[in-house]
Amino acid sequence: MDYKIIKTTASVWTAIKAAHDDLIVFGSYSAPSGDSFGDPSKGKMFTSLGFKNGDWPIIQAETTWDIDHSDPCKRPNEKHEYWLCIPSKCDEC
């Protein structure tokens, strides 16, 4: 089994987190000074959450923004994206 992601809304992400205080971090990536794996002119924060004994996360979120070198605390053009992680059958299984 593997999973695919389906875009969702902030309200769905918030409702799932509120209903399940037992979610744990499955993965995270922090690049507030520039994304070295993508666009170095953009800051990026990524988190995926799932259940402790789960095989994959159930939700993911990502925030990106332009880096303002004159004021690193600002986040111009900040964008938030949210996804549900849905199990999908492995073609090789």
DSSP file (Angstrom, degrees, kcal/mol; ACC not computed):
  #  RESIDUE AA STRUCTURE BP1 BP2  ACC     N-H-->O    O-->H-N    N-H-->O    O-->H-N    TCO  KAPPA ALPHA  PHI   PSI    X-CA   Y-CA   Z-CA
    1    1 A M              0   0    0      0, 0.0     2,-0.2     0, 0.0    88,-0.2   0.000 360.0 360.0 360.0 147.6    0.0    0.0    0.0
    2    2 A D  E     -A   88   0A   0     86,-2.2    86,-3.2    84,-0.0     2,-0.3  -0.735 360.0-118.8-140.0-171.4    1.0    3.5   -0.6
    3    3 A Y  E     -A   87   0A   0     84,-0.3     2,-0.3    -2,-0.2    82,-0.0  -0.976   9.6-154.9-139.7 156.3   -0.9    6.8   -0.6
    4    4 A K  E     -A   86   0A   0     82,-2.8    82,-3.1    -2,-0.3     2,-0.4  -0.827  24.9-120.9-118.1 162.8   -1.8    9.7   -2.9
    5    5 A I  E     -A   85   0A   0     -2,-0.3     2,-0.4    80,-0.2    80,-0.2  -0.856  18.2-165.8-110.6 143.5   -2.6   13.2   -1.9
    6    6 A I  E     -A   84   0A   0     78,-2.4    78,-2.9    -2,-0.4    -2,-0.0  -0.994  29.1-114.6-127.0 125.0   -5.9   15.1   -2.5
    7    7 A K  E     +A   83   0A   0     -2,-0.4    76,-0.3    76,-0.2     2,-0.2  -0.286  44.1 167.7 -59.2 138.7   -6.0   18.9   -2.0
    8    8 A T  E     -A   82   0A   0     74,-2.7    74,-0.6     1,-0.0     2,-0.2  -0.661  30.1 -89.5-137.3-166.4   -8.3   20.0    0.8
    9    9 A T     >  -     0   0    0     -2,-0.2     4,-2.1    72,-0.1     5,-0.2  -0.657  28.9-112.3-111.8 164.5   -9.1   23.1    2.8
   10   10 A A  H  > S+     0   0    0     -2,-0.2     4,-2.7     1,-0.2     5,-0.2   0.857 116.9  57.2 -61.0 -35.9   -7.8   24.7    6.0
   11   11 A S  H  > S+     0   0    0      2,-0.2     4,-2.2     1,-0.2    -1,-0.2   0.874 106.7  47.7 -68.2 -35.4  -11.1   24.0    7.7
   12   12 A V  H  > S+     0   0    0      2,-0.2     4,-2.5     1,-0.2     5,-0.2   0.942 112.9  48.9 -67.1 -46.8  -10.9   20.2    7.0
   13   13 A W  H  X S+     0   0    0     -4,-2.1     4,-2.4     1,-0.2    -2,-0.2   0.932 113.6  47.0 -55.4 -48.7   -7.2   20.2    8.2
   14   14 A T  H  X S+     0   0    0     -4,-2.7     4,-2.4     1,-0.2    -1,-0.2   0.893 111.3  50.7 -63.6 -42.0   -8.3   22.1   11.4
   15   15 A A  H  X S+     0   0    0     -4,-2.2     4,-2.1     2,-0.2    -1,-0.2   0.909 111.2  47.9 -64.5 -42.5  -11.3   19.8   12.0
   16   16 A I  H  X S+     0   0    0     -4,-2.5     4,-1.4     2,-0.2    -2,-0.2   0.936 113.4  47.5 -64.7 -45.4   -9.2   16.7   11.7
   17   17 A K  H  < S+     0   0    0     -4,-2.4    -2,-0.2    -5,-0.2    -1,-0.2   0.900 113.1  49.0 -62.0 -40.1   -6.5   18.0   14.0
   18   18 A A  H  < S+     0   0    0     -4,-2.4     3,-0.3     1,-0.2    -1,-0.2   0.860 113.2  46.7 -67.8 -35.7   -9.1   19.1   16.6
   19   19 A A  H  < S+     0   0    0     -4,-2.1     2,-0.4     1,-0.2    -1,-0.2   0.687 115.8  45.9 -80.3 -18.6  -10.8   15.8   16.5
   20   20 A H    ><  +     0   0    0     -4,-1.4     3,-1.3    -3,-0.2    -1,-0.2  -0.750  53.3 167.4-131.3  85.1   -7.6   13.7   16.8
   21   21 A D  T 3  S+     0   0    0     -2,-0.4    -1,-0.1    -3,-0.3    -4,-0.1   0.479  74.3  72.3 -76.3   0.9   -5.2   15.0   19.5
   22   22 A D  T 3   +     0   0    0     -3,-0.1    30,-0.5     2,-0.1    -1,-0.3   0.296  68.1 122.9 -96.9   9.0   -3.3   11.7   19.1
   23   23 A L  E <   -B   51   0A   0     -3,-1.3     2,-0.3    -6,-0.2    28,-0.2  -0.440  44.9-160.5 -68.9 144.4   -1.9   12.6   15.7
   24   24 A I  E     -B   50   0A   0     26,-3.3    26,-2.3    -2,-0.1     2,-0.4  -0.835  27.6 -92.6-121.7 162.4    1.9   12.5   15.5
   25   25 A V  E     +B   49   0A   0     -2,-0.3    24,-0.3    24,-0.2     3,-0.1  -0.624  34.4 178.8 -76.1 124.8    4.4   14.1   13.0
   26   26 A F  E    S-     0   0A   0     22,-3.1     2,-0.3    -2,-0.4    23,-0.2   0.741  70.4 -11.3 -92.6 -30.9    5.2   11.7   10.2
   27   27 A G  E     -B   48   0A   0     21,-1.4    21,-2.7     2,-0.0    -1,-0.4  -0.972  60.5-176.9-165.0 152.1    7.5   14.2    8.4
   28   28 A S  E     -B   47   0A   0     -2,-0.3     2,-0.3    19,-0.2    19,-0.2  -0.991   6.9-167.3-152.9 155.1    8.5   17.8    8.4
   29   29 A Y  E     -B   46   0A   0     17,-2.2    17,-2.7    -2,-0.3     2,-0.5  -0.974   6.1-169.6-145.7 128.4   10.7   20.1    6.5
   30   30 A S  E     +B   45   0A   0     -2,-0.3    15,-0.2    15,-0.2     3,-0.1  -0.977  19.6 155.0-124.0 120.2   11.7   23.6    7.6
   31   31 A A  E >   +B   44   0A   0     13,-3.3    13,-1.4    -2,-0.5     3,-1.3  -0.463   6.8 155.6-139.7  66.1   13.4   26.1    5.2
   32   32 A P  T 3  S+     0   0    0      0, 0.0     3,-0.1     0, 0.0    11,-0.1   0.705  78.5  49.5 -68.6 -17.8   12.6   29.6    6.5
   33   33 A S  T 3  S-     0   0    0      1,-0.3    10,-0.1    11,-0.1     2,-0.1   0.382 132.7 -46.5-100.7   3.4   15.8   31.0    4.9
   34   34 A G    <   -     0   0    0     -3,-1.3     2,-0.9    10,-0.1    -1,-0.3  -0.236  57.3 -96.9 135.2 136.2   15.2   29.4    1.4
   35   35 A D    >   -     0   0    0      7,-1.7     3,-1.0     4,-1.3     7,-0.1  -0.669  29.7-171.7 -82.6 105.3   14.2   26.0    0.0
   36   36 A S  T 3  S+     0   0    0     -2,-0.9    -1,-0.2     1,-0.2    -5,-0.0   0.652  87.3  49.7 -73.5 -14.4   17.4   24.3   -0.9
   37   37 A F  T 3  S+     0   0    0      2,-0.1    -1,-0.2    -3,-0.0     2,-0.1   0.460 130.5   3.5 -98.6  -3.6   15.5   21.5   -2.6
   38   38 A G  S <  S-     0   0    0     -3,-1.0     3,-0.0     4,-0.1     0, 0.0  -0.070 125.0  -1.5-141.7-118.3   13.3   23.8   -4.6
   39   39 A D    >   -     0   0    0      1,-0.1     3,-1.8    -2,-0.1    -4,-1.3  -0.803  51.1-161.2 -93.1 109.6   13.2   27.6   -5.0
   40   40 A P  T 3  S+     0   0    0      0, 0.0    -1,-0.1     0, 0.0    -4,-0.1   0.618  88.8  64.2 -67.8 -10.5   15.9   29.2   -2.8
   41   41 A S  T 3  S+     0   0    0     -7,-0.1    26,-2.1    -6,-0.1     2,-0.4   0.455  97.2  69.6 -89.6   0.2   14.0   32.6   -3.0
   42   42 A K  E <  S- C   0  66A   0     -3,-1.8    -7,-1.7    24,-0.2    24,-0.2  -0.945  75.4-135.8-120.0 138.3   11.0   31.1   -1.1
   43   43 A G  E     - C   0  65A   0     22,-2.6    22,-1.6    -2,-0.4     2,-0.3  -0.579  27.8-167.4 -81.0 154.4   10.7   30.0    2.5
   44   44 A K  E     -BC  31  64A   0    -13,-1.4   -13,-3.3    20,-0.2     2,-0.4  -0.993  19.8-177.7-150.5 138.7    8.9   26.7    3.1
   45   45 A M  E     -BC  30  63A   0     18,-2.3    18,-2.7    -2,-0.3     2,-0.4  -0.997  13.2-179.8-133.4 131.2    7.4   24.8    6.0
   46   46 A F  E     +BC  29  62A   0    -17,-2.7   -17,-2.2    -2,-0.4     2,-0.3  -0.990   3.8 175.1-133.9 139.4    5.9   21.3    5.5
   47   47 A T  E     -BC  28  61A   0     14,-2.4    14,-2.6    -2,-0.4     2,-0.4  -0.995  10.2-167.9-143.8 137.5    4.3   18.9    8.0
   48   48 A S  E     -BC  27  60A   0    -21,-2.7   -22,-3.1    -2,-0.3   -21,-1.4  -0.987  12.4-165.2-122.9 140.8    2.6   15.6    7.6
   49   49 A L  E     +BC  25  59A   0     10,-2.6     9,-3.4    -2,-0.4    10,-1.9  -0.924  16.9 147.6-126.2 147.2    0.6   14.0   10.4
   50   50 A G  E     -B   24   0A   0    -26,-2.3   -26,-3.3    -2,-0.3     2,-0.3  -0.894  48.2 -66.6-157.3-172.7   -0.8   10.5   11.1
   51   51 A F  E >   -B   23   0A   0      5,-0.4     3,-2.3    -2,-0.3   -28,-0.1  -0.635  47.1-111.9 -90.2 148.9   -1.6    8.0   13.7
   52   52 A K  T 3  S+     0   0    0    -30,-0.5    -1,-0.1     1,-0.3   -29,-0.1   0.832 115.9  33.4 -48.7 -46.6    1.2    6.4   15.8
   53   53 A N  T 3  S+     0   0    0      2,-0.0    -1,-0.3    -3,-0.0     2,-0.1   0.235  95.5 118.5 -98.2  14.4    0.8    2.9   14.4
   54   54 A G    <   -     0   0    0     -3,-2.3    -4,-0.0     1,-0.1     4,-0.0  -0.370  62.5-139.1 -78.2 159.6   -0.2    4.0   10.9
   55   55 A D  S    S+     0   0    0      1,-0.1    -1,-0.1    -2,-0.1    -3,-0.0   0.620  84.4  13.3 -91.5 -15.5    1.8    3.2    7.8
   56   56 A W  S    S-     0   0    0     -5,-0.1    -5,-0.4   -54,-0.1    -1,-0.1  -0.960  88.2 -88.7-151.8 163.8    1.4    6.7    6.2
   57   57 A P        -     0   0    0      0, 0.0    -7,-0.3     0, 0.0     3,-0.1  -0.266  21.2-152.5 -70.1 165.7    0.2   10.2    7.2
   58   58 A I  S    S+     0   0    0     -9,-3.4    27,-2.7     1,-0.3     2,-0.3   0.630  76.7  23.9-110.7 -23.0   -3.4   11.2    6.9
   59   59 A I  E     -CD  49  84A   0    -10,-1.9   -10,-2.6    25,-0.3     2,-0.3  -0.982  60.6-170.2-140.6 153.5   -3.0   14.9    6.4
   60   60 A Q  E     -CD  48  83A   0     23,-2.2    23,-2.6    -2,-0.3     2,-0.3  -0.976   2.3-171.2-138.2 151.9   -0.2   17.2    5.1
   61   61 A A  E     -CD  47  82A   0    -14,-2.6   -14,-2.4    -2,-0.3     2,-0.4  -0.996   0.9-171.5-143.1 149.1    0.2   21.0    5.0
   62   62 A E  E     -CD  46  81A   0     19,-2.5    19,-2.7    -2,-0.3     2,-0.4  -0.998   4.4-167.5-141.8 136.6    2.7   23.3    3.4
   63   63 A T  E     +CD  45  80A   0    -18,-2.7   -18,-2.3    -2,-0.4     2,-0.3  -0.989  12.0 178.3-121.0 132.7    3.3   27.0    3.7
   64   64 A T  E     +CD  44  79A   0     15,-2.3    15,-2.9    -2,-0.4     2,-0.3  -0.933   3.3 167.7-128.8 156.3    5.5   29.0    1.3
   65   65 A W  E     -C   43   0A   0    -22,-1.6   -22,-2.6    -2,-0.3     2,-0.2  -0.981  39.1 -96.7-159.3 159.2    6.4   32.6    1.1
   66   66 A D  E     -C   42   0A   0     10,-2.7     2,-0.5    -2,-0.3   -24,-0.2  -0.595  42.8-120.0 -77.1 143.2    8.8   35.0   -0.7
   67   67 A I        -     0   0    0    -26,-2.1     2,-0.8    -2,-0.2     8,-0.1  -0.762  18.0-158.4 -89.6 125.7   11.9   35.9    1.4
   68   68 A D    >   -     0   0    0     -2,-0.5     3,-1.2     6,-0.5     6,-0.3  -0.867   4.5-169.2-101.7  98.8   12.3   39.6    2.1
   69   69 A H  T 3  S+     0   0    0     -2,-0.8    -1,-0.1     1,-0.3     4,-0.0   0.740  85.0  58.9 -64.9 -22.2   16.0   39.9    2.9
   70   70 A S  T 3  S+     0   0    0      1,-0.3    -1,-0.3    -3,-0.1    -2,-0.0   0.754 125.7  17.0 -76.9 -23.0   15.5   43.4    4.2
   71   71 A D    X   -     0   0    0     -3,-1.2     3,-2.1     3,-0.1    -3,-0.3  -0.643  68.8-175.5-148.0  85.1   13.1   42.1    6.8
   72   72 A P  T 3  S+     0   0    0      0, 0.0    -3,-0.1     0, 0.0    -4,-0.1   0.638  81.3  65.7 -61.6 -14.9   13.4   38.3    7.3
   73   73 A C  T 3  S+     0   0    0     -5,-0.1     2,-0.2    -6,-0.1    -4,-0.1   0.677  86.1  87.5 -80.8 -16.6   10.4   38.3    9.7
   74   74 A K    <   -     0   0    0     -3,-2.1    -6,-0.5    -6,-0.3    -3,-0.1  -0.497  61.5-160.1 -79.0 152.2    8.0   39.3    7.0
   75   75 A R    >   -     0   0    0     -2,-0.2     3,-1.0    -8,-0.1    -8,-0.1  -0.607  13.3-169.6-131.1  72.6    6.4   36.7    4.8
   76   76 A P  T 3  S+     0   0    0      0, 0.0   -10,-2.7     0, 0.0    -2,-0.0  -0.328  72.5  12.7 -65.1 146.7    5.2   38.4    1.6
   77   77 A N  T 3  S-     0   0    0    -12,-0.2     2,-0.1     1,-0.2   -13,-0.1   0.830  85.5-173.5  57.9  36.5    2.9   36.3   -0.7
   78   78 A E    <   -     0   0    0     -3,-1.0     2,-0.4   -13,-0.1   -13,-0.2  -0.391   0.9-171.1 -63.4 134.0    2.4   33.7    2.0
   79   79 A K  E     - D   0  64A   0    -15,-2.9   -15,-2.3    -2,-0.1     2,-0.4  -0.996   9.8-160.1-133.7 133.2    0.5   30.7    0.7
   80   80 A H  E     - D   0  63A   0     -2,-0.4     2,-0.4   -17,-0.2   -17,-0.2  -0.929   9.6-177.2-114.1 135.6   -1.0   27.7    2.6
   81   81 A E  E     - D   0  62A   0    -19,-2.7   -19,-2.5    -2,-0.4     2,-0.3  -0.980   4.1-166.0-132.2 147.0   -1.9   24.4    1.1
   82   82 A Y  E     -AD   8  61A   0    -74,-0.6   -74,-2.7    -2,-0.4     2,-0.3  -0.970   4.5-174.0-134.9 145.4   -3.5   21.3    2.7
   83   83 A W  E     -AD   7  60A   0    -23,-2.6   -23,-2.2    -2,-0.3     2,-0.4  -0.984  21.1-137.1-139.5 149.7   -3.9   17.7    1.6
   84   84 A L  E     -AD   6  59A   0    -78,-2.9   -78,-2.4    -2,-0.3     2,-0.6  -0.835  24.8-135.2 -94.6 143.6   -5.6   14.5    2.7
   85   85 A C  E     -A    5   0A   0    -27,-2.7   -80,-0.2    -2,-0.4   -29,-0.1  -0.914  24.5-169.8-103.9 115.9   -3.5   11.4    2.3
   86   86 A I  E     -A    4   0A   0    -82,-3.1   -82,-2.8    -2,-0.6   -84,-0.0  -0.900  23.6-116.3-112.2 128.1   -5.5    8.6    0.8
   87   87 A P  E     -A    3   0A   0      0, 0.0     2,-0.4     0, 0.0   -84,-0.3  -0.298  33.1-170.0 -60.3 144.0   -4.3    5.0    0.6
   88   88 A S  E     -A    2   0A   0    -86,-3.2   -86,-2.2     0, 0.0     2,-0.1  -0.991  26.9-103.5-136.1 146.7   -3.8    3.6   -2.9
   89   89 A K        -     0   0    0     -2,-0.4     2,-0.4   -88,-0.2   -86,-0.0  -0.423  34.5-119.5 -69.8 138.7   -3.2    0.1   -4.0
   90   90 A C    >   -     0   0    0      1,-0.1     3,-1.1    -2,-0.1    -1,-0.1  -0.649  11.1-143.2 -78.4 130.5    0.3   -0.7   -5.1
   91   91 A D  T 3  S+     0   0    0     -2,-0.4    -1,-0.1     1,-0.2    -2,-0.0   0.777 101.8  49.3 -64.0 -26.1    0.6   -1.9   -8.7
   92   92 A E  T 3         0   0    0      1,-0.2    -1,-0.2    -3,-0.0    -2,-0.0   0.483 360.0 360.0 -92.6  -3.4    3.3   -4.4   -7.7
   93   93 A C    <         0   0    0     -3,-1.1    -1,-0.2     0, 0.0    -2,-0.1   0.468 360.0 360.0 -84.1 360.0    1.4   -5.9   -4.8
